[in-house]
């Protein structure tokens, strides 16, 4: 008899798992959205899970891309997956999934540290148990019949499994699948609506992908999708309740453990559906409240909140009872990716819907697609404002075009080009004409950024040392200097030699205080016909952005 090969979990399997889960959630997204009735019937659980896994996948791919030879360790891949899910977690379900992945990573990264390239079934059993426990600990008031129940059932089934990783993950999947089918009998709102828990349905999909990643054998889709949906009937979902909080508030938070413990107590008095996940100084906070400002202020008292997202449960939704009146789509909107909070405010004042890109955390295509949908317009102009986002933005545009929205992607490579495009935007013009004018304005704007080198490296103009100031013009290193202000002056002079009428300076929090004044004075003294405008960008990737029109 041929010996069955042993299965295990290594870095490549983690990468495969992320990719398979992302594709499976992409196929199941609309179905999961449709059965979303708890804790809020807002129809976005599938989308939130997809965006969370997309962020985890992007983080893992970035780790693999960082190795010219070989690949990352299992521990590196697991930590990247957990961190990516944490920073990209969306909604109640995505936040809990992020904690499940973090719980697994806490166990498996420790077992896979050092020279260990993979882990076995014993470690995986402990990881699934830690994941389920960590998710429950993160939820202020756990409720049975939800994804927490499904996760616990997966862990219990794994505990009873004997054998390698393949046997463990298959047992976990089967346990989760059985628990999911029982959720309508545990949670009244699910039973009334005739649906299983949407978050649990998503977790079953993620576990099915883990089975395939570990064993190489894909489960027939009808096996897990059909079983997960066995209790679903075609009736419309009922509302989960009436008179609940009006806002969903989500943010990332930099804070220590003691401050977060106080934050949990404070937010628990303000609202419900409280989930706080993370650790090691970085947390993802999710809560439903009536006073969104108070929830954000509580975060400010605890540490530094950012990537703040506030969603208003509109009149007529789950929290107010009646029927939501259909909202007429706007004719045209602009969606822009911006590198800092200050620019986000500037773009928003100009009427754009913004997607914040923090340093090292570019938005994924799903996040951009969601922003395009959120614009709720027949025609949308997308400004990626980063050459590296070209393919991501194109994928998001194609996805939303398939839904009947007319999307024009203007290939802006810097936020200053986006500012120029937005300045000539006129919604009353014909769409094609407006896009041409915005594209022309962006193309006529040369852009530069000045930043500080983190380490020694080769550039097109020589070797830079850690701490050197680098001036990049149109994406290429053009100047290396000892200090940021002097380098910025050299960059500006080079750009203005080719002519120009307007200089735009976007100054980040990390820039020297006097740099804007020095550059404005330089323009006044040496380029009499040129105007200068200065914006504060807040925390952004480069300390200084320069545009010349």
C-alpha positions as CSV (number, residue, x, y, z in Angstrom):
1,X,0.0,0.0,0.0
2,X,1.3,3.4,-1.0
3,X,2.1,5.6,2.0
4,X,0.0,8.8,2.3
5,X,2.3,11.8,2.4
6,X,2.4,13.8,5.6
7,X,0.9,17.3,5.4
8,X,2.1,20.3,7.3
9,X,1.8,24.1,7.3
10,X,4.7,26.2,6.0
11,X,5.2,29.8,4.7
12,X,4.2,28.8,1.1
13,X,1.0,27.1,2.5
14,X,0.1,30.4,4.3
15,X,0.6,32.3,1.1
16,X,-1.6,29.8,-0.8
17,X,-4.2,29.9,2.0
18,X,-4.5,33.7,1.7
19,X,-4.9,33.5,-2.1
20,X,-7.5,30.7,-2.0
21,X,-9.5,32.4,0.8
22,X,-9.5,35.7,-1.2
23,X,-10.8,34.0,-4.3
24,X,-13.4,32.0,-2.4
25,X,-14.7,35.0,-0.5
26,X,-14.8,36.9,-3.8
27,X,-17.2,34.3,-5.2
28,X,-19.3,34.1,-2.0
29,X,-19.3,37.8,-1.2
30,X,-22.7,38.7,-2.5
31,X,-24.3,35.6,-1.0
32,X,-22.8,36.4,2.4
33,X,-23.9,40.0,2.1
34,X,-27.4,38.9,1.3
35,X,-27.8,36.8,4.5
36,X,-26.2,39.5,6.8
37,X,-28.9,40.2,9.5
38,X,-26.8,40.2,12.8
39,X,-25.7,42.3,14.6
40,X,-26.8,44.8,11.9
41,X,-28.6,44.0,8.7
42,X,-26.4,46.3,6.6
43,X,-25.6,43.7,3.9
44,X,-21.8,44.1,4.0
45,X,-20.4,41.1,6.0
46,X,-19.2,39.3,2.8
47,X,-17.6,42.5,1.5
48,X,-15.9,43.2,4.9
49,X,-14.5,39.7,5.1
50,X,-13.2,40.0,1.6
51,X,-11.5,43.3,2.3
52,X,-9.9,42.0,5.5
53,X,-8.5,38.9,3.7
54,X,-7.4,41.1,0.8
55,X,-5.3,43.2,3.2
56,X,-3.8,40.0,4.8
57,X,-3.0,38.7,1.4
58,X,-1.3,41.9,0.3
59,X,0.9,41.9,3.4
60,X,2.0,38.3,2.8
61,X,2.7,39.0,-0.8
62,X,4.8,42.0,0.2
63,X,6.9,39.8,2.5
64,X,7.5,37.2,-0.2
65,X,8.4,40.0,-2.7
66,X,11.1,41.3,-0.3
67,X,13.2,38.1,-0.8
68,X,15.3,38.0,-3.9
69,X,16.2,34.4,-3.2
70,X,14.4,31.8,-1.1
71,X,11.5,33.1,0.8
72,X,10.3,34.2,4.2
73,X,10.1,32.0,7.3
74,X,6.9,30.6,8.4
75,X,6.9,33.0,11.4
76,X,7.4,36.0,9.0
77,X,4.5,34.9,6.8
78,X,2.1,34.3,9.7
79,X,3.0,37.7,11.3
80,X,2.4,39.4,8.0
81,X,-0.9,37.7,7.5
82,X,-2.1,38.7,11.0
83,X,-0.8,42.3,10.8
84,X,-2.4,42.8,7.3
85,X,-5.7,41.5,8.6
86,X,-5.5,43.8,11.6
87,X,-4.8,47.0,9.7
88,X,-7.4,46.1,7.0
89,X,-10.2,44.7,9.2
90,X,-13.6,46.0,8.2
91,X,-16.8,45.7,10.2
92,X,-17.7,43.4,13.1
93,X,-17.0,40.2,11.1
94,X,-13.7,41.4,9.6
95,X,-12.4,42.5,13.0
96,X,-13.2,39.2,14.6
97,X,-11.6,37.4,11.7
98,X,-8.5,39.5,12.2
99,X,-8.3,38.4,15.8
100,X,-8.8,34.7,14.8
101,X,-5.8,35.0,12.5
102,X,-3.8,36.8,15.1
103,X,-4.5,34.1,17.6
104,X,-3.3,31.4,15.2
105,X,-0.2,33.4,14.4
106,X,0.6,33.8,18.1
107,X,0.9,30.1,18.4
108,X,2.3,29.1,15.0
109,X,4.8,31.9,14.7
110,X,6.3,30.9,18.0
111,X,6.5,27.2,17.0
112,X,7.8,28.2,13.6
113,X,10.4,30.6,14.8
114,X,14.1,30.2,14.2
115,X,15.1,27.4,11.9
116,X,11.7,25.6,12.0
117,X,10.2,25.7,8.5
118,X,6.9,24.2,9.2
119,X,4.5,23.1,12.0
120,X,2.6,19.9,12.5
121,X,-1.0,18.9,13.5
122,X,-0.3,19.3,17.2
123,X,0.7,22.9,16.8
124,X,-2.2,23.6,14.5
125,X,-4.7,22.2,17.0
126,X,-3.3,24.5,19.7
127,X,-3.4,27.4,17.2
128,X,-7.1,26.9,16.4
129,X,-8.0,26.8,20.1
130,X,-6.0,30.0,20.7
131,X,-7.8,31.6,17.8
132,X,-11.3,30.8,19.1
133,X,-10.4,31.9,22.6
134,X,-8.8,35.2,21.5
135,X,-11.8,36.1,19.4
136,X,-14.1,35.6,22.3
137,X,-11.9,37.7,24.6
138,X,-12.0,40.5,22.0
139,X,-15.8,40.8,22.0
140,X,-17.3,42.7,24.9
141,X,-20.5,40.6,25.1
142,X,-20.1,37.3,23.2
143,X,-23.3,35.9,21.7
144,X,-23.9,32.3,20.7
145,X,-25.1,31.5,17.2
146,X,-22.5,33.8,15.7
147,X,-19.0,33.4,14.1
148,X,-17.7,32.9,17.7
149,X,-19.7,29.7,18.0
150,X,-18.5,28.5,14.7
151,X,-14.9,29.2,15.6
152,X,-15.2,27.4,18.9
153,X,-16.8,24.4,17.2
154,X,-13.9,24.3,14.7
155,X,-11.4,24.3,17.6
156,X,-13.3,21.6,19.5
157,X,-13.4,19.4,16.4
158,X,-9.7,19.9,15.8
159,X,-8.9,19.0,19.4
160,X,-10.4,15.6,18.8
161,X,-8.6,15.0,15.5
162,X,-5.6,12.7,15.3
163,X,-3.0,12.9,12.7
164,X,-1.2,15.6,10.7
165,X,-2.2,19.1,9.6
166,X,-4.5,17.8,6.9
167,X,-6.5,15.7,9.3
168,X,-6.7,18.6,11.8
169,X,-7.9,21.3,9.3
170,X,-10.4,18.9,7.7
171,X,-11.9,18.1,11.2
172,X,-12.0,21.9,12.0
173,X,-13.8,22.6,8.7
174,X,-16.4,19.9,9.3
175,X,-17.0,21.1,12.9
176,X,-17.4,24.6,11.7
177,X,-19.8,23.5,9.0
178,X,-22.0,21.6,11.4
179,X,-22.0,24.5,13.9
180,X,-22.9,27.0,11.1
181,X,-26.0,24.9,10.1
182,X,-27.2,25.1,13.8
183,X,-26.9,28.9,14.2
184,X,-30.5,29.7,13.2
185,X,-31.6,27.6,16.2
186,X,-29.3,29.5,18.6
187,X,-30.0,33.1,17.5
188,X,-33.6,34.1,17.1
189,X,-33.0,36.8,14.6
190,X,-31.4,34.3,12.3
191,X,-34.2,31.8,12.7
192,X,-36.8,34.5,11.9
193,X,-35.0,35.5,8.8
194,X,-34.3,31.8,7.8
195,X,-30.5,32.4,7.4
196,X,-27.3,31.1,9.0
197,X,-24.9,33.6,10.5
198,X,-23.1,35.5,7.8
199,X,-19.8,35.8,9.7
200,X,-19.8,32.1,10.4
201,X,-20.5,31.4,6.8
202,X,-17.4,33.4,5.8
203,X,-15.3,31.6,8.4
204,X,-16.4,28.2,6.9
205,X,-15.2,29.5,3.5
206,X,-11.8,30.5,5.0
207,X,-11.4,27.1,6.6
208,X,-12.3,25.3,3.4
209,X,-9.5,27.3,1.8
210,X,-7.1,26.2,4.5
211,X,-8.0,22.6,3.9
212,X,-7.1,23.0,0.2
213,X,-3.8,24.9,1.0
214,X,-2.6,22.2,3.4
215,X,-3.8,19.1,1.5
216,X,-3.9,20.3,-2.1
217,X,-7.4,18.9,-2.4
218,X,-10.2,21.4,-3.2
219,X,-13.5,20.7,-1.4
220,X,-16.4,20.7,-3.8
221,X,-18.0,24.0,-3.6
222,X,-21.5,22.6,-3.2
223,X,-20.2,20.6,-0.2
224,X,-19.4,23.6,1.9
225,X,-21.4,26.3,0.2
226,X,-24.5,24.2,0.1
227,X,-24.2,22.9,3.6
228,X,-23.5,26.4,4.9
229,X,-26.6,27.7,3.2
230,X,-28.8,24.7,4.1
231,X,-31.0,26.6,6.5
232,X,-31.3,29.7,4.2
233,X,-34.7,30.4,2.7
234,X,-35.4,33.0,0.0
235,X,-37.2,35.3,2.3
236,X,-35.9,38.8,2.8
237,X,-33.8,39.2,6.1
238,X,-35.6,40.8,9.0
239,X,-34.2,43.7,11.0
240,X,-32.1,42.7,13.9
241,X,-33.8,45.1,16.2
242,X,-35.0,48.7,16.7
243,X,-33.8,51.7,18.5
244,X,-30.1,50.8,18.5
245,X,-27.1,53.0,18.0
246,X,-27.0,55.1,14.9
247,X,-23.3,54.9,13.9
248,X,-20.6,52.3,13.3
249,X,-17.1,53.7,14.4
250,X,-13.9,51.9,13.4
251,X,-10.3,53.0,13.8
252,X,-6.8,51.8,14.3
253,X,-5.3,52.8,17.6
254,X,-1.7,53.1,18.8
255,X,-1.9,52.6,22.6
256,X,-0.6,50.5,25.5
257,X,-2.5,47.7,27.1
258,X,-3.6,49.6,30.2
259,X,-5.0,52.5,28.1
260,X,-6.9,50.0,25.9
261,X,-8.4,48.3,29.0
262,X,-9.8,51.7,30.1
263,X,-11.0,52.3,26.5
264,X,-13.0,49.1,26.5
265,X,-14.8,50.1,29.6
266,X,-15.5,53.5,28.3
267,X,-16.8,52.3,24.9
268,X,-18.9,49.6,26.5
269,X,-20.9,52.3,28.2
270,X,-21.4,54.2,25.0
271,X,-22.7,51.6,22.7
272,X,-22.8,47.9,21.6
273,X,-21.1,45.4,19.2
274,X,-17.8,46.4,20.8
275,X,-14.8,44.5,19.5
276,X,-11.2,45.5,20.2
277,X,-8.5,43.3,18.7
278,X,-4.7,43.5,18.4
279,X,-1.8,43.9,20.7
280,X,1.8,45.0,20.9
281,X,0.8,48.6,20.8
282,X,-1.5,48.5,17.7
283,X,-5.3,47.8,18.0
284,X,-8.4,47.8,15.8
285,X,-11.4,49.2,17.5
286,X,-15.0,48.6,16.4
287,X,-18.2,49.8,18.1
288,X,-21.8,50.9,17.4
289,X,-22.7,54.1,19.1
290,X,-25.1,57.1,19.0
291,X,-22.3,59.6,19.8
292,X,-19.6,58.9,17.2
293,X,-17.6,61.9,18.4
294,X,-17.4,60.5,21.9
295,X,-16.2,57.2,20.6
296,X,-13.4,58.9,18.7
297,X,-12.6,61.1,21.7
298,X,-12.2,58.0,23.9
299,X,-9.7,56.8,21.4
300,X,-7.8,60.1,21.6
301,X,-7.6,59.8,25.4
302,X,-6.3,56.2,25.1
303,X,-3.6,56.9,22.4
304,X,-3.5,57.9,18.7
305,X,-6.4,56.8,16.6
306,X,-6.2,57.0,12.8
307,X,-7.9,55.5,9.8
308,X,-11.1,56.6,11.4
309,X,-14.2,55.4,9.6
310,X,-17.7,56.5,10.7
311,X,-20.8,54.9,9.0
312,X,-24.2,56.3,9.7
313,X,-26.9,53.7,9.8
314,X,-29.4,55.7,7.7
315,X,-33.0,56.4,8.7
316,X,-35.0,53.3,8.0
317,X,-32.3,50.7,8.5
318,X,-31.9,48.1,11.2
319,X,-31.7,50.6,14.1
320,X,-34.7,52.7,13.3
321,X,-37.2,50.2,12.0
322,X,-38.9,51.6,8.9
323,X,-38.1,51.0,5.2
324,X,-35.0,52.8,3.8
325,X,-36.0,55.2,1.0
326,X,-33.9,54.6,-2.2
327,X,-31.3,57.3,-2.7
328,X,-31.0,58.7,-6.2
329,X,-27.4,58.3,-7.5
330,X,-25.4,61.5,-8.1
331,X,-24.4,62.2,-11.7
332,X,-20.7,62.4,-11.0
333,X,-18.2,62.0,-8.2
334,X,-14.4,62.0,-7.7
335,X,-12.6,59.4,-5.6
336,X,-9.0,60.1,-4.6
337,X,-6.2,58.2,-2.7
338,X,-4.4,60.6,-0.4
339,X,-1.2,60.0,1.6
340,X,-2.1,62.0,4.7
341,X,-4.9,63.2,7.0
342,X,-4.3,66.9,6.1
343,X,-4.7,66.2,2.3
344,X,-7.7,64.1,3.0
345,X,-9.4,67.2,4.5
346,X,-8.3,69.3,1.6
347,X,-9.7,66.8,-1.0
348,X,-12.9,66.4,1.0
349,X,-13.4,70.1,1.0
350,X,-13.1,70.1,-2.8
351,X,-15.9,67.5,-2.9
352,X,-13.8,64.3,-3.4
353,X,-14.3,61.0,-1.6
354,X,-11.0,60.1,-0.1
355,X,-9.2,56.8,0.6
356,X,-6.3,57.3,3.1
357,X,-3.0,55.6,2.3
358,X,-0.6,55.5,5.2
359,X,3.1,54.9,4.7
360,X,3.7,51.3,3.8
361,X,-0.1,50.5,3.8
362,X,-1.4,51.2,0.3
363,X,-5.2,50.5,-0.2
364,X,-6.1,47.2,-1.9
365,X,-8.3,47.0,-4.9
366,X,-11.3,46.0,-2.8
367,X,-11.0,49.1,-0.7
368,X,-10.9,51.3,-3.8
369,X,-13.9,49.5,-5.3
370,X,-15.8,50.1,-2.1
371,X,-15.0,53.8,-2.3
372,X,-16.2,53.9,-5.9
373,X,-19.4,52.3,-4.8
374,X,-19.7,54.6,-1.8
375,X,-19.7,57.5,-4.2
376,X,-23.1,56.4,-5.3
377,X,-22.8,58.1,-8.7
378,X,-23.4,57.2,-12.3
379,X,-20.0,58.5,-13.3
380,X,-16.8,58.4,-11.1
381,X,-13.3,59.8,-11.7
382,X,-10.6,57.9,-9.8
383,X,-7.3,59.6,-8.9
384,X,-4.9,57.0,-7.5
385,X,-2.1,59.6,-6.9
386,X,0.6,57.0,-6.9
387,X,2.3,55.2,-9.7
388,X,2.5,52.0,-7.7
389,X,-1.3,51.9,-7.4
390,X,-1.9,51.9,-11.2
391,X,-2.8,48.2,-11.5
392,X,-4.7,48.1,-8.2
393,X,-6.8,51.1,-9.3
394,X,-7.4,49.6,-12.7
395,X,-8.7,46.4,-11.1
396,X,-11.0,48.3,-8.9
397,X,-12.3,50.4,-11.8
398,X,-13.0,47.3,-13.9
399,X,-14.8,45.7,-11.0
400,X,-17.2,48.6,-10.6
401,X,-17.6,49.2,-14.3
402,X,-19.0,45.6,-14.5
403,X,-21.7,46.8,-12.1
404,X,-22.9,49.5,-14.5
405,X,-20.9,52.5,-13.2
406,X,-18.9,54.6,-15.7
407,X,-15.4,54.9,-14.2
408,X,-12.6,57.0,-15.6
409,X,-9.1,56.3,-14.2
410,X,-6.8,59.3,-14.4
411,X,-3.2,58.0,-14.0
412,X,-2.1,60.6,-11.4
413,X,1.3,59.6,-9.9
414,X,1.4,62.1,-7.0
415,X,-1.1,63.9,-4.7
416,X,0.0,67.2,-6.2
417,X,-1.1,66.0,-9.7
418,X,-4.4,65.0,-8.1
419,X,-4.8,68.5,-6.7
420,X,-4.2,70.0,-10.1
421,X,-6.8,67.7,-11.6
422,X,-9.4,68.4,-9.0
423,X,-8.8,72.2,-9.4
424,X,-10.2,72.0,-13.0
425,X,-13.0,69.5,-12.3
426,X,-16.4,70.7,-13.4
427,X,-19.3,68.3,-12.8
428,X,-21.5,70.2,-15.2
429,X,-19.3,69.4,-18.2
430,X,-19.8,66.3,-20.3
431,X,-18.0,63.4,-18.6
432,X,-15.5,62.8,-21.4
433,X,-14.6,66.5,-21.6
434,X,-14.2,66.8,-17.8
435,X,-11.9,63.7,-17.8
436,X,-9.8,65.2,-20.6
437,X,-9.4,68.5,-18.8
438,X,-8.5,66.8,-15.5
439,X,-6.0,64.5,-17.2
440,X,-4.4,67.5,-19.0
441,X,-4.0,69.4,-15.8
442,X,-2.5,66.4,-14.0
443,X,-0.1,65.7,-17.0
444,X,1.0,69.3,-17.0
445,X,2.1,69.1,-13.4
446,X,5.6,67.9,-12.7
447,X,6.0,66.3,-9.3
448,X,8.7,65.7,-6.7
449,X,9.1,64.4,-3.3
450,X,11.9,64.9,-0.7
451,X,12.5,62.2,1.9
452,X,15.2,60.8,4.1
453,X,17.0,57.6,3.2
454,X,16.6,54.8,5.7
455,X,19.7,52.9,4.7
456,X,22.6,52.9,2.3
457,X,21.6,52.1,-1.3
458,X,22.5,52.7,-4.9
459,X,20.6,55.3,-6.8
460,X,20.7,56.7,-10.4
461,X,22.9,59.6,-9.1
462,X,25.2,57.7,-6.8
463,X,25.2,56.0,-3.4
464,X,23.2,57.5,-0.6
465,X,23.8,56.9,3.1
466,X,21.2,56.4,5.8
467,X,20.0,59.8,6.9
468,X,20.7,61.5,3.5
469,X,18.0,63.6,2.0
470,X,16.8,62.3,-1.4
471,X,15.1,64.4,-3.9
472,X,13.0,62.5,-6.4
473,X,11.7,64.3,-9.6
474,X,9.0,62.5,-11.5
475,X,9.7,59.3,-9.6
476,X,13.5,59.2,-10.1
477,X,16.2,60.2,-7.7
478,X,17.7,63.4,-8.9
479,X,19.4,64.9,-5.9
480,X,21.2,63.6,-2.8
481,X,22.0,66.1,0.0
482,X,23.0,66.3,3.6
483,X,19.7,68.0,4.8
484,X,16.1,68.0,3.7
485,X,15.7,71.8,3.3
486,X,18.8,72.4,1.1
487,X,17.9,69.3,-1.0
488,X,14.4,70.7,-1.4
489,X,15.7,74.0,-2.7
490,X,17.9,72.2,-5.3
491,X,15.0,70.1,-6.4
492,X,12.7,73.2,-6.8
493,X,15.4,75.1,-8.8
494,X,15.8,72.1,-11.2
495,X,12.0,71.9,-11.7
496,X,11.6,75.6,-12.3
497,X,14.4,75.8,-14.9
498,X,11.9,74.3,-17.3
499,X,9.3,77.0,-16.5
500,X,6.2,77.1,-14.3
501,X,3.5,79.3,-13.1
502,X,2.4,77.7,-9.8
503,X,4.4,75.8,-7.1
504,X,2.4,73.5,-4.8
505,X,4.0,72.4,-1.5
506,X,2.5,69.7,0.7
507,X,4.4,69.7,4.0
508,X,4.2,66.6,6.2
509,X,4.6,66.4,10.0
510,X,8.1,65.1,9.7
511,X,9.4,68.1,7.6
512,X,11.5,70.8,9.2
513,X,9.4,73.7,10.4
514,X,11.1,76.3,8.3
515,X,11.2,74.4,5.0
516,X,8.0,75.9,3.6
517,X,9.1,79.5,4.4
518,X,12.5,78.9,2.9
519,X,11.0,77.5,-0.4
520,X,8.4,80.3,-0.6
521,X,11.1,82.9,-0.1
522,X,13.2,81.2,-2.8
523,X,10.4,81.4,-5.3
524,X,9.7,85.1,-4.5
525,X,13.4,86.1,-4.8
526,X,14.3,84.1,-8.0
527,X,11.1,83.4,-9.9
528,X,9.0,86.6,-9.9
529,X,6.1,85.3,-12.1
530,X,5.6,82.1,-10.1
531,X,3.0,81.8,-7.3
532,X,3.2,79.4,-4.3
533,X,0.6,77.6,-2.4
534,X,1.3,75.5,0.8
535,X,-0.8,72.7,2.3
536,X,-0.3,70.7,5.5
537,X,-0.4,67.0,4.7
538,X,-0.1,65.7,8.3
539,X,1.4,62.2,8.6
540,X,2.3,61.2,5.1
541,X,4.9,59.0,3.4
542,X,7.3,61.8,2.3
543,X,8.0,64.8,4.5
544,X,7.6,67.1,1.4
545,X,5.7,66.9,-1.9
546,X,6.3,69.5,-4.6
547,X,4.3,70.2,-7.7
548,X,5.1,72.6,-10.5
549,X,2.4,73.6,-13.0
